[in-house]
């Protein structure tokens, strides 16, 4: 199911991280983005710790031909800037074609 708002996203992510024995460190405010081929993409982001490892996870929700789509990016917290830029480039190239 598509996340409708930040509260739903936070509730689900809190439960998932806690179930894995981890700790949520911070959430980013939900925002809307425009990608190269998509007019509206909703982004929800969280940073959490699992077993002493920091992760940054972003979930993206959008519609393609009337169907709800969900794409996720997960990076180690210490990822270099180049890796983050490459991940963003890949995400922003997503098309419904």
N, C-alpha and C positions, 0 to 999 in steps of 0.2 A: 504494500500500500504506500502511496505517496505521502510523505510528511507534509502536513498542512501548515504547521507552524513550529516555531522554535520550542514551545513547551512540549509538544508531542515528541519531537526529536530528542530533547534532553531526557525526558522520562524513559524512553526506550534505551538510550545510550547509557544512562546511569545504571539501569538494570543489567545491561549486557556487561559493562565494565565491572560492576560489583560481582556479578556471577563468575567472572574470570579471576576474581581476587585482586583486581586493580583499583586505581583511584583516578577519578576525573580531576584534572588540574585546571582546565579552563574551557569555556565555550566562547566562540565568536558570535557576534550578532548575526542572525540570518540575513542574507542579502540576495538581491536579484542581480544576475549578470546577463550580458548579451554576448553570445559567442559568435564566431564567424558565420555559422550556418543556422543558428538557433536564436530566436528573438528573446526568449525568456527562459532563464535557467535559475532555479532556486538553489542556493548554497547554504549548507549547514556545516559548521566545523567544530571540532573538539580536539583537545590535547589531553592525553591520558598516560598514566604510568601502569605498565604491566611487568611484574617481576623485575623492577629496577630499570626497565627500558621505557623511554619516552617515545610516544607515537603521536603524529599529527594526522588526523583523519578528516577528510572533507567528503560530504555526500552531496550529489547534484541531482536535482529532479527536474524533468522537462517532459514535454509531450512530443511524440513523433507519430504523425498520422493518426491522431486521436488516442494513442496508447501511452500510458504513463511509463516513463523510463527512469531508471536509477543507475547512476554511475558513481563509483567510489574511488577516491585516491587515498592511499595510506603510505605515509613516509616516516622513516625513523626521525625522531626529533633533531638529530644532529646531521641531517642530510645537507649536503652543500647546496649553495644557491643554484648552481648549474642543474642539479637534479630537480629542484623545484621548478625551474624555468622549463625544463624538458617536459615534466609532468603537465604543467599548465598548457604548453603548446599542444601536446597530445589531446588533452581534454577539449581545448578550444577548437580543435579540428573536427570534432564529432559532427556527423551529418545524418539526417534521416534518409538519405539516398541509398 
